[in-house]
Amino acid sequence: MKRRRYGVGTITDTPNGKKKIEFSYGGSNPVTGRKNRKRFVRDTKAECFAARDEFLASVKAGTHLESATVKLKEWLPASIRNHVMKKNLRTSTLERDLERAALINNVLGNVRLIDLKENHLEQLFQSAHYSGENVRRLRLLKQHCELAEKKKLIARTPFAGYEMPVAPKTKEAEFLQAEEIPQYIEVLKGSRVGLLFQFLLASGLRYGEAAALTWEDCFLEEEVPYVHVNKSLTRSNTGHLYIGEAKTEKSNRYVDLSTKTVALLERQREAVTAERLVTDSYWHENNIVFPSEAGTYWDNGNARRYMYKRFKAAGVPSVKFHTLRHTHISHALE
C-alpha cells in the first residue's frame, strides 16, 4: 500500500476507498511507554487534515478527552468550553451552560460518555420538576451529544430514539391598560422604587438593563438625550448575582429619552445623592442609577418584594417588572 506523508502524520488509502491519517500528538502512554497516536478515517485527504487539525487544537487548548474512558462530568464542560470558543459566543452563555452542565452532572456525572443511553436521559428529566429549565438542560446535553457523534467520539447519539419533552407553555404577555397606570404610579410615589417603575414604563428597558445602568451610561445633556444599554444585572441558576453582557446583540443599543424621562432621571440623581448622605457609613459608591439602599446593584427579587409590599398595602393587584416592558411596547404600537 502506497504511503505518503503530508506534514504531521501519514495518509494512507483504506480498502474501501477512504483516506486514513495517523499521527502522534505528544506525550507517551504511561502503561506501554509508546507515543500517543491518533487516527481518523475520512472520505478525502482534506477532511483528514481538518480532523487532525481540530484534534491537535483541542489537545493544545486542553479540551481533548478520550471518549473510551471519559465520564460525563469531564466531557460535558470541556465540550461546552470548546464550542463557545469556536463559535465566539458570549461569556454569559458559557457561564449559563456550565451551570446547567453542573446540574446535569449532579445526576449523570459518573456515567461514561460511550455508555450514555435513553434511560439516563429519562433519569435526568425525572430528577427535577417539569419546567422550561429542566427541558433546556436536556436540550444542552442533546446539542453536545450530537457534536460528539459528529466528531465520532460516540457511534450514535442517545437522543436518536429519545422523545424530547416539550417545554411548558408560557403565559401570554401581560400589560397595563392606560387608565391603570396612574394608580400604580400614585401607589409607589415617594418610595425607592417609584422612579424606577416610571423609568421602565417610559423606556421599555428590561429590569436587569435598568438595574445595571450607571451614570456614565446616561447622556442627558445631548441634543437628543439617551442612555446606552450595554450590560445587564443577572442572577445565575446557582444564585450568583453578576453584571453580564446585554441579552442579545440587538439588546446593546441606544435608547432616546423624552424631556419628561430626562427630568425623571434628574430627580433620581437627587434622591440617590440625598440617600447617600443619610447612609454614608455603609454606602458603597458604584455610580449606579438605581442602586440598593447600600449603593450596590439592586437585585430583581429584593426590588420586586419591596414593590409588592406597597401594592398589597394599597390593595391593588401586583404586576411584574417585565409587565412594564410589555406595557411600553403595547402602548407604543397603539
Secondary structure as a PSIPRED ss2 file (coil, helix, strand):
# PSIPRED VFORMAT (PSIPRED V4.0)

   1 M C   1.000  0.000  0.000
   2 K C   1.000  0.000  0.000
   3 R E   0.000  0.000  1.000
   4 R E   0.000  0.000  1.000
   5 R E   0.000  0.000  1.000
   6 Y C   1.000  0.000  0.000
   7 G C   1.000  0.000  0.000
   8 V C   1.000  0.000  0.000
   9 G C   1.000  0.000  0.000
  10 T E   0.000  0.000  1.000
  11 I E   0.000  0.000  1.000
  12 T E   0.000  0.000  1.000
  13 D E   0.000  0.000  1.000
  14 T C   1.000  0.000  0.000
  15 P C   1.000  0.000  0.000
  16 N C   1.000  0.000  0.000
  17 G C   1.000  0.000  0.000
  18 K C   1.000  0.000  0.000
  19 K E   0.000  0.000  1.000
  20 K E   0.000  0.000  1.000
  21 I E   0.000  0.000  1.000
  22 E E   0.000  0.000  1.000
  23 F E   0.000  0.000  1.000
  24 S E   0.000  0.000  1.000
  25 Y E   0.000  0.000  1.000
  26 G E   0.000  0.000  1.000
  27 G E   0.000  0.000  1.000
  28 S E   0.000  0.000  1.000
  29 N C   1.000  0.000  0.000
  30 P C   1.000  0.000  0.000
  31 V C   1.000  0.000  0.000
  32 T C   1.000  0.000  0.000
  33 G C   1.000  0.000  0.000
  34 R C   1.000  0.000  0.000
  35 K E   0.000  0.000  1.000
  36 N E   0.000  0.000  1.000
  37 R E   0.000  0.000  1.000
  38 K E   0.000  0.000  1.000
  39 R E   0.000  0.000  1.000
  40 F E   0.000  0.000  1.000
  41 V E   0.000  0.000  1.000
  42 R E   0.000  0.000  1.000
  43 D C   1.000  0.000  0.000
  44 T C   1.000  0.000  0.000
  45 K H   0.000  1.000  0.000
  46 A H   0.000  1.000  0.000
  47 E H   0.000  1.000  0.000
  48 C H   0.000  1.000  0.000
  49 F H   0.000  1.000  0.000
  50 A H   0.000  1.000  0.000
  51 A H   0.000  1.000  0.000
  52 R H   0.000  1.000  0.000
  53 D H   0.000  1.000  0.000
  54 E H   0.000  1.000  0.000
  55 F H   0.000  1.000  0.000
  56 L H   0.000  1.000  0.000
  57 A H   0.000  1.000  0.000
  58 S H   0.000  1.000  0.000
  59 V H   0.000  1.000  0.000
  60 K H   0.000  1.000  0.000
  61 A H   0.000  1.000  0.000
  62 G C   1.000  0.000  0.000
  63 T C   1.000  0.000  0.000
  64 H C   1.000  0.000  0.000
  65 L C   1.000  0.000  0.000
  66 E C   1.000  0.000  0.000
  67 S C   1.000  0.000  0.000
  68 A C   1.000  0.000  0.000
  69 T C   1.000  0.000  0.000
  70 V C   1.000  0.000  0.000
  71 K E   0.000  0.000  1.000
  72 L H   0.000  1.000  0.000
  73 K H   0.000  1.000  0.000
  74 E H   0.000  1.000  0.000
  75 W H   0.000  1.000  0.000
  76 L H   0.000  1.000  0.000
  77 P H   0.000  1.000  0.000
  78 A H   0.000  1.000  0.000
  79 S H   0.000  1.000  0.000
  80 I H   0.000  1.000  0.000
  81 R H   0.000  1.000  0.000
  82 N H   0.000  1.000  0.000
  83 H H   0.000  1.000  0.000
  84 V H   0.000  1.000  0.000
  85 M H   0.000  1.000  0.000
  86 K H   0.000  1.000  0.000
  87 K H   0.000  1.000  0.000
  88 N C   1.000  0.000  0.000
  89 L C   1.000  0.000  0.000
  90 R C   1.000  0.000  0.000
  91 T H   0.000  1.000  0.000
  92 S H   0.000  1.000  0.000
  93 T H   0.000  1.000  0.000
  94 L H   0.000  1.000  0.000
  95 E H   0.000  1.000  0.000
  96 R H   0.000  1.000  0.000
  97 D H   0.000  1.000  0.000
  98 L H   0.000  1.000  0.000
  99 E H   0.000  1.000  0.000
 100 R H   0.000  1.000  0.000
 101 A H   0.000  1.000  0.000
 102 A H   0.000  1.000  0.000
 103 L H   0.000  1.000  0.000
 104 I H   0.000  1.000  0.000
 105 N H   0.000  1.000  0.000
 106 N H   0.000  1.000  0.000
 107 V H   0.000  1.000  0.000
 108 L H   0.000  1.000  0.000
 109 G C   1.000  0.000  0.000
 110 N C   1.000  0.000  0.000
 111 V C   1.000  0.000  0.000
 112 R E   0.000  0.000  1.000
 113 L H   0.000  1.000  0.000
 114 I H   0.000  1.000  0.000
 115 D H   0.000  1.000  0.000
 116 L C   1.000  0.000  0.000
 117 K C   1.000  0.000  0.000
 118 E H   0.000  1.000  0.000
 119 N H   0.000  1.000  0.000
 120 H H   0.000  1.000  0.000
 121 L H   0.000  1.000  0.000
 122 E H   0.000  1.000  0.000
 123 Q H   0.000  1.000  0.000
 124 L H   0.000  1.000  0.000
 125 F H   0.000  1.000  0.000
 126 Q H   0.000  1.000  0.000
 127 S C   1.000  0.000  0.000
 128 A C   1.000  0.000  0.000
 129 H C   1.000  0.000  0.000
 130 Y C   1.000  0.000  0.000
 131 S C   1.000  0.000  0.000
 132 G H   0.000  1.000  0.000
 133 E H   0.000  1.000  0.000
 134 N H   0.000  1.000  0.000
 135 V H   0.000  1.000  0.000
 136 R H   0.000  1.000  0.000
 137 R H   0.000  1.000  0.000
 138 L H   0.000  1.000  0.000
 139 R H   0.000  1.000  0.000
 140 L H   0.000  1.000  0.000
 141 L H   0.000  1.000  0.000
 142 K H   0.000  1.000  0.000
 143 Q H   0.000  1.000  0.000
 144 H H   0.000  1.000  0.000
 145 C H   0.000  1.000  0.000
 146 E H   0.000  1.000  0.000
 147 L H   0.000  1.000  0.000
 148 A H   0.000  1.000  0.000
 149 E H   0.000  1.000  0.000
 150 K H   0.000  1.000  0.000
 151 K C   1.000  0.000  0.000
 152 K C   1.000  0.000  0.000
 153 L C   1.000  0.000  0.000
 154 I C   1.000  0.000  0.000
 155 A C   1.000  0.000  0.000
 156 R C   1.000  0.000  0.000
 157 T C   1.000  0.000  0.000
 158 P C   1.000  0.000  0.000
 159 F C   1.000  0.000  0.000
 160 A C   1.000  0.000  0.000
 161 G C   1.000  0.000  0.000
 162 Y C   1.000  0.000  0.000
 163 E C   1.000  0.000  0.000
 164 M C   1.000  0.000  0.000
 165 P C   1.000  0.000  0.000
 166 V C   1.000  0.000  0.000
 167 A C   1.000  0.000  0.000
 168 P C   1.000  0.000  0.000
 169 K C   1.000  0.000  0.000
 170 T C   1.000  0.000  0.000
 171 K C   1.000  0.000  0.000
 172 E C   1.000  0.000  0.000
 173 A C   1.000  0.000  0.000
 174 E C   1.000  0.000  0.000
 175 F C   1.000  0.000  0.000
 176 L C   1.000  0.000  0.000
 177 Q C   1.000  0.000  0.000
 178 A C   1.000  0.000  0.000
 179 E C   1.000  0.000  0.000
 180 E C   1.000  0.000  0.000
 181 I H   0.000  1.000  0.000
 182 P H   0.000  1.000  0.000
 183 Q H   0.000  1.000  0.000
 184 Y H   0.000  1.000  0.000
 185 I H   0.000  1.000  0.000
 186 E H   0.000  1.000  0.000
 187 V H   0.000  1.000  0.000
 188 L H   0.000  1.000  0.000
 189 K C   1.000  0.000  0.000
 190 G C   1.000  0.000  0.000
 191 S C   1.000  0.000  0.000
 192 R C   1.000  0.000  0.000
 193 V C   1.000  0.000  0.000
 194 G H   0.000  1.000  0.000
 195 L H   0.000  1.000  0.000
 196 L H   0.000  1.000  0.000
 197 F H   0.000  1.000  0.000
 198 Q H   0.000  1.000  0.000
 199 F H   0.000  1.000  0.000
 200 L H   0.000  1.000  0.000
 201 L H   0.000  1.000  0.000
 202 A H   0.000  1.000  0.000
 203 S H   0.000  1.000  0.000
 204 G C   1.000  0.000  0.000
 205 L C   1.000  0.000  0.000
 206 R C   1.000  0.000  0.000
 207 Y H   0.000  1.000  0.000
 208 G H   0.000  1.000  0.000
 209 E H   0.000  1.000  0.000
 210 A H   0.000  1.000  0.000
 211 A H   0.000  1.000  0.000
 212 A C   1.000  0.000  0.000
 213 L C   1.000  0.000  0.000
 214 T E   0.000  0.000  1.000
 215 W H   0.000  1.000  0.000
 216 E H   0.000  1.000  0.000
 217 D H   0.000  1.000  0.000
 218 C E   0.000  0.000  1.000
 219 F E   0.000  0.000  1.000
 220 L C   1.000  0.000  0.000
 221 E C   1.000  0.000  0.000
 222 E C   1.000  0.000  0.000
 223 E C   1.000  0.000  0.000
 224 V C   1.000  0.000  0.000
 225 P C   1.000  0.000  0.000
 226 Y E   0.000  0.000  1.000
 227 V E   0.000  0.000  1.000
 228 H E   0.000  0.000  1.000
 229 V E   0.000  0.000  1.000
 230 N C   1.000  0.000  0.000
 231 K E   0.000  0.000  1.000
 232 S E   0.000  0.000  1.000
 233 L E   0.000  0.000  1.000
 234 T E   0.000  0.000  1.000
 235 R E   0.000  0.000  1.000
 236 S C   1.000  0.000  0.000
 237 N C   1.000  0.000  0.000
 238 T C   1.000  0.000  0.000
 239 G C   1.000  0.000  0.000
 240 H C   1.000  0.000  0.000
 241 L E   0.000  0.000  1.000
 242 Y E   0.000  0.000  1.000
 243 I E   0.000  0.000  1.000
 244 G E   0.000  0.000  1.000
 245 E E   0.000  0.000  1.000
 246 A C   1.000  0.000  0.000
 247 K C   1.000  0.000  0.000
 248 T C   1.000  0.000  0.000
 249 E C   1.000  0.000  0.000
 250 K C   1.000  0.000  0.000
 251 S C   1.000  0.000  0.000
 252 N C   1.000  0.000  0.000
 253 R E   0.000  0.000  1.000
 254 Y E   0.000  0.000  1.000
 255 V E   0.000  0.000  1.000
 256 D E   0.000  0.000  1.000
 257 L C   1.000  0.000  0.000
 258 S C   1.000  0.000  0.000
 259 T H   0.000  1.000  0.000
 260 K H   0.000  1.000  0.000
 261 T H   0.000  1.000  0.000
 262 V H   0.000  1.000  0.000
 263 A H   0.000  1.000  0.000
 264 L H   0.000  1.000  0.000
 265 L H   0.000  1.000  0.000
 266 E H   0.000  1.000  0.000
 267 R H   0.000  1.000  0.000
 268 Q H   0.000  1.000  0.000
 269 R H   0.000  1.000  0.000
 270 E H   0.000  1.000  0.000
 271 A H   0.000  1.000  0.000
 272 V H   0.000  1.000  0.000
 273 T H   0.000  1.000  0.000
 274 A H   0.000  1.000  0.000
 275 E H   0.000  1.000  0.000
 276 R H   0.000  1.000  0.000
 277 L H   0.000  1.000  0.000
 278 V H   0.000  1.000  0.000
 279 T C   1.000  0.000  0.000
 280 D H   0.000  1.000  0.000
 281 S H   0.000  1.000  0.000
 282 Y H   0.000  1.000  0.000
 283 W C   1.000  0.000  0.000
 284 H C   1.000  0.000  0.000
 285 E C   1.000  0.000  0.000
 286 N C   1.000  0.000  0.000
 287 N C   1.000  0.000  0.000
 288 I E   0.000  0.000  1.000
 289 V C   1.000  0.000  0.000
 290 F C   1.000  0.000  0.000
 291 P E   0.000  0.000  1.000
 292 S C   1.000  0.000  0.000
 293 E C   1.000  0.000  0.000
 294 A C   1.000  0.000  0.000
 295 G C   1.000  0.000  0.000
 296 T C   1.000  0.000  0.000
 297 Y E   0.000  0.000  1.000
 298 W C   1.000  0.000  0.000
 299 D C   1.000  0.000  0.000
 300 N H   0.000  1.000  0.000
 301 G H   0.000  1.000  0.000
 302 N H   0.000  1.000  0.000
 303 A H   0.000  1.000  0.000
 304 R H   0.000  1.000  0.000
 305 R H   0.000  1.000  0.000
 306 Y H   0.000  1.000  0.000
 307 M H   0.000  1.000  0.000
 308 Y H   0.000  1.000  0.000
 309 K H   0.000  1.000  0.000
 310 R H   0.000  1.000  0.000
 311 F H   0.000  1.000  0.000
 312 K H   0.000  1.000  0.000
 313 A H   0.000  1.000  0.000
 314 A H   0.000  1.000  0.000
 315 G C   1.000  0.000  0.000
 316 V C   1.000  0.000  0.000
 317 P C   1.000  0.000  0.000
 318 S C   1.000  0.000  0.000
 319 V C   1.000  0.000  0.000
 320 K C   1.000  0.000  0.000
 321 F H   0.000  1.000  0.000
 322 H H   0.000  1.000  0.000
 323 T H   0.000  1.000  0.000
 324 L H   0.000  1.000  0.000
 325 R H   0.000  1.000  0.000
 326 H H   0.000  1.000  0.000
 327 T H   0.000  1.000  0.000
 328 H H   0.000  1.000  0.000
 329 I H   0.000  1.000  0.000
 330 S H   0.000  1.000  0.000
 331 H H   0.000  1.000  0.000
 332 A H   0.000  1.000  0.000
 333 L H   0.000  1.000  0.000
 334 E C   1.000  0.000  0.000
